[in-house]
Amino acid sequence: MKKCLIHYFTGTGNTYHLIKSLENRLKEKGYEVRLINIEKSVEKAGKSSEKNGEKYNGKHNEKYHEPDSLHIFAFPVYGFGTPRIMVKYLKNLEAVNDSKAVVLCTSGGFEGQALTHVHSLLKKKGFTIVYSDMLQYTYNWTQVINPQSKQTEENVFAACSNKIVDVVNNIEAGIPFYKKQNIIAVGISWIVYFLYTNFGRKILGKTFISDSSCNGCGLCQNVCPAGVIKLRKKRPQWNSRCEGCQRCINICPKKSIQLSVGKLFLFLIATVIPIFMVVKMPVFQGFPVIINILLCCLLIFVATIAFNYLIFILEKIKVIRRIFQLSYTKKYRRNLAKGFRIE
């Protein structure tokens, strides 16, 4: 029997809809399909432990490299690029001998550098890419944008379901497809991706806050794929390793998780001050542009750490915490894809 292994990461369920649809269509074609939730594998990677006879010691998925299997890699797009958790997973994959791979990403409209990035990572592991595409789903960046309506989601999912049928038919028929990439757009998206991965997601993760409706149930902590949420005095706290998946804000049963406008303002100040210093202060004049850019990044890094510590202290003051709870996301609806489960 033909075998297919689907390696996937999903934040709020769009990619989950994709992989479950793929699973059903592939089974109809006679495939034995295995789903691999990479957040579970990444959790185990690096932990020298044995469970059910399987050892995890920095590498993972050895048991999944079966000869002649088709591998499908599916994931959402964050910051115009590949989620950090997926990159970590791919870099830890064991090398294979010319196995076929399909790369599929989900996005609100633009895949950025994601397909190019994953192609490169998989080729280094010995995979032959036979198909790659982006499927346009609804956006769930609830921290910034109000999610689209359920009716819109149903229409989009129906369109994606039809496209998935075509994808599976093409794969089964051996028809290769590679989504066309605009070189300039990909180049720009690499810059945005670098800034988002190294600064944006970390800062945005620290702007989360639970409001007064939080009952300390701990669900956000339990489902966080990056393990960055910890309950302190029955209130969730986020560290700087946030993936930016938006699962916590969308899954909270009380809609208690918000973006703190006050925190965001302080972090923006921490970003603007170093840029102003490098551009305006005479001491920085005369340096090559690349040196100034590196200095600016270093100063932003230092300022962010300092402001993060300041926020940590201020948040302990009840009056300040109430100010930090001011947010525009309280009126936003929450959105998890229909049927979404963490398997």
C-alpha positions in Angstrom: 0.0 0.0 0.0 1.2 3.5 -0.8 2.2 5.5 2.2 1.9 9.2 2.9 3.3 11.1 5.9 1.8 14.5 6.6 4.0 16.7 8.8 2.0 19.6 10.0 1.8 22.6 12.3 -1.4 24.5 12.9 -2.1 27.5 15.1 -5.9 28.1 15.0 -7.0 25.4 12.6 -6.7 26.5 9.0 -3.9 24.1 8.3 -5.7 21.4 10.3 -8.6 21.7 7.9 -6.1 21.4 5.0 -4.4 18.2 6.4 -7.7 16.5 7.4 -9.0 17.1 3.9 -5.8 15.8 2.4 -6.0 12.7 4.6 -9.5 11.9 3.5 -8.8 12.4 -0.2 -5.5 10.4 -0.1 -7.2 7.5 1.7 -9.8 7.5 -1.1 -6.8 7.1 -3.5 -5.6 4.1 -1.6 -2.9 5.7 0.6 -2.1 4.8 4.1 -1.9 8.2 5.8 -0.1 9.1 8.9 -0.4 12.5 10.5 2.6 14.0 12.4 1.8 17.0 14.6 5.2 18.6 14.7 4.6 20.6 17.9 4.5 17.2 19.7 7.8 16.1 18.0 9.5 19.4 18.7 8.5 19.2 22.4 10.2 15.8 22.6 13.3 16.8 20.6 16.2 17.6 22.8 14.7 16.0 25.8 16.9 12.9 26.6 14.1 10.6 27.6 12.5 7.3 26.6 8.8 6.9 26.2 7.1 3.8 24.8 10.5 2.5 23.8 11.3 5.5 21.6 14.3 7.7 22.5 14.4 11.4 21.7 17.8 13.0 22.0 18.0 16.1 19.8 16.9 14.4 16.6 13.4 13.1 15.8 11.2 11.3 13.3 13.8 8.6 12.5 10.9 6.1 12.7 9.0 8.0 10.0 11.6 7.8 7.3 10.1 4.8 5.5 11.3 4.1 1.9 9.1 5.2 -1.0 6.8 7.2 1.3 5.3 10.5 0.1 6.0 13.3 2.6 3.6 16.3 2.8 4.7 19.4 4.8 1.9 21.8 5.7 2.0 24.9 7.8 0.6 28.5 8.1 2.6 31.6 7.2 3.7 34.0 9.9 5.4 37.3 9.2 5.6 36.5 5.5 7.5 33.3 6.2 7.9 29.9 7.8 6.9 29.6 11.5 10.0 29.2 13.7 8.7 25.9 15.1 8.5 24.4 11.6 12.0 25.6 10.8 13.3 24.0 14.0 11.5 20.8 13.1 12.9 20.6 9.5 16.4 21.3 10.6 16.2 18.4 13.0 14.8 15.9 10.5 17.1 13.0 9.6 18.4 13.0 6.1 16.6 10.9 3.5 17.5 9.4 0.1 15.5 11.2 -2.5 12.1 10.9 -0.9 9.3 12.9 -2.6 8.0 15.9 -0.8 5.0 18.2 -1.2 5.0 21.6 0.4 1.7 23.3 1.2 1.2 26.5 3.2 -1.9 28.3 4.3 -2.1 32.1 4.3 -4.5 35.0 4.3 -3.2 35.9 0.8 0.6 36.0 0.5 3.1 33.2 1.2 6.1 35.4 1.4 9.4 33.5 1.5 7.8 30.4 3.1 7.8 28.1 0.0 11.3 29.1 -1.0 12.6 28.7 2.5 11.1 25.2 3.1 12.2 24.1 -0.4 15.8 24.9 0.6 15.6 23.2 4.0 14.1 20.0 2.5 16.6 19.8 -0.4 19.4 19.9 2.2 17.8 16.8 3.7 17.7 14.9 0.4 14.0 15.4 -0.5 12.8 15.9 -4.0 10.1 18.6 -4.2 7.4 17.4 -6.5 4.6 19.9 -5.7 4.3 23.2 -3.8 1.5 25.7 -3.4 -0.2 28.2 -1.1 -3.9 27.8 -0.2 -5.7 31.0 0.8 -7.6 30.7 4.0 -9.1 33.3 6.4 -6.7 35.3 8.5 -6.7 34.7 12.3 -4.3 37.4 13.5 -6.8 38.4 16.2 -4.1 40.3 18.1 -4.1 42.9 15.3 -7.1 42.4 13.0 -10.7 41.4 13.7 -11.2 37.9 12.2 -13.5 37.5 9.3 -17.1 36.3 9.7 -18.1 32.6 10.1 -19.9 32.9 6.8 -16.8 34.1 5.1 -14.8 31.3 6.7 -17.4 28.7 5.4 -17.1 30.1 1.8 -13.3 30.1 2.0 -13.1 26.6 3.4 -15.5 25.3 0.7 -13.2 26.8 -2.0 -10.1 25.3 -0.4 -11.8 21.9 -0.2 -12.3 22.0 -4.0 -8.7 23.0 -4.5 -7.5 20.2 -2.3 -9.2 17.7 -4.5 -7.3 19.1 -7.5 -4.0 19.0 -5.5 -4.5 15.4 -4.6 -5.5 14.5 -8.1 -2.3 16.2 -9.5 -0.1 14.5 -6.9 -1.6 11.1 -7.7 -1.2 11.6 -11.4 2.4 12.7 -11.0 1.8 16.2 -12.3 4.3 18.6 -10.8 3.4 22.1 -9.7 5.4 24.9 -8.3 3.7 28.2 -7.4 5.3 31.0 -9.2 7.4 33.3 -7.0 8.1 37.0 -7.6 11.9 37.4 -6.9 11.5 41.0 -5.6 8.5 40.1 -3.4 10.4 37.1 -2.0 13.4 39.3 -1.3 11.3 41.9 0.5 9.5 39.2 2.5 12.9 37.8 3.7 13.6 41.2 5.3 10.1 41.4 6.9 10.5 37.8 8.0 13.8 38.5 9.6 12.4 41.5 11.5 9.3 39.6 12.5 11.1 36.5 13.7 13.8 38.3 15.6 11.8 41.2 17.0 8.1 41.3 16.0 6.8 38.0 17.3 8.8 38.4 20.6 7.5 41.9 21.2 3.9 41.0 20.2 4.0 38.0 22.5 4.9 40.2 25.4 1.9 42.5 24.7 -0.6 39.8 25.5 -2.4 40.3 28.8 -5.4 38.6 30.6 -8.2 41.0 31.6 -10.3 40.8 34.8 -12.6 38.1 33.3 -9.8 35.5 33.5 -10.6 32.7 35.8 -7.1 31.1 35.8 -8.3 27.9 34.1 -4.9 27.3 32.5 -6.2 26.3 29.1 -3.9 28.8 27.3 -0.9 27.4 29.1 -1.8 23.8 28.2 -2.3 24.4 24.5 0.5 26.8 23.8 2.7 25.0 21.1 5.8 26.9 22.1 5.3 26.4 25.9 5.8 30.1 26.5 2.8 30.7 28.8 3.0 30.2 32.6 0.4 30.9 35.2 1.5 33.1 38.0 -1.0 33.8 40.7 -3.6 32.3 38.3 -2.8 34.8 35.6 -1.0 33.8 32.4 2.4 35.4 31.6 4.1 35.2 28.2 7.8 35.1 27.6 9.7 36.3 24.5 9.7 32.9 22.7 6.1 33.4 21.5 5.4 31.8 18.1 2.7 34.3 17.2 0.2 31.5 16.4 -2.7 33.3 18.0 -4.0 30.1 19.5 -4.2 31.4 23.1 -6.2 34.6 22.2 -8.7 32.6 20.0 -9.1 29.6 22.3 -9.8 31.3 25.6 -13.3 30.3 26.7 -13.8 33.6 28.5 -12.3 35.8 25.8 -10.0 37.1 28.5 -6.8 37.4 26.5 -6.2 40.8 24.9 -3.5 42.8 23.3 -2.4 45.5 25.8 -2.3 48.9 24.1 -0.1 50.2 27.0 2.5 47.5 26.6 2.5 47.9 22.9 3.1 51.7 23.2 6.0 51.1 25.6 7.6 48.6 23.2 7.2 51.0 20.3 9.1 53.6 22.3 11.8 51.0 23.0 12.1 50.6 19.2 11.8 54.3 18.1 14.4 55.6 20.6 17.4 53.6 19.3 16.4 54.4 15.7 16.3 58.1 16.6 19.7 57.9 18.4 21.4 56.2 15.4 19.9 58.7 12.9 20.3 61.9 14.8 23.1 61.7 17.3 26.5 63.0 16.0 28.4 60.1 17.7 26.8 57.7 15.1 27.5 59.9 12.1 30.2 58.8 9.6 29.8 55.1 10.2 29.0 52.8 7.2 25.3 52.1 6.8 25.7 48.4 7.7 27.4 49.4 11.0 24.6 51.7 11.8 22.0 49.0 11.1 23.8 46.6 13.3 24.1 49.2 16.1 20.4 50.0 15.7 19.5 46.3 16.1 21.7 46.0 19.1 20.2 49.1 20.8 16.7 47.9 20.0 17.5 44.5 21.6 18.9 46.2 24.7 16.0 48.7 25.0 13.5 45.9 24.6 15.0 43.9 27.4 15.0 47.1 29.6 11.4 48.0 28.8 10.3 44.4 29.3 11.7 44.4 32.8 10.1 47.8 33.4 6.7 46.4 32.3 7.2 43.4 34.5 7.6 45.7 37.5 4.8 48.0 36.6 2.3 45.2 36.0 2.5 44.3 39.7 0.9 47.6 40.5 -2.9 47.1 40.4 -3.7 50.5 39.0 -1.1 50.1 36.2 -2.2 46.6 35.4 -5.8 47.9 34.9 -4.3 50.5 32.5 -2.4 47.8 30.7 -5.7 45.9 30.2 -7.1 48.6 27.9 -7.4 47.0 24.5 -9.2 47.2 21.2 -9.3 43.4 20.9 -12.1 43.1 23.5 -14.6 43.8 20.8 -13.0 41.4 18.3 -14.6 38.1 17.7 -12.5 34.9 18.3 -12.0 32.4 15.6 -10.9 28.8 15.6 -11.5 26.8 12.5 -14.5 24.5 12.6 -13.5 21.0 13.8 -10.0 22.1 15.0 -8.4 19.6 17.4 -4.9 19.3 18.8 -4.0 15.7 17.9 
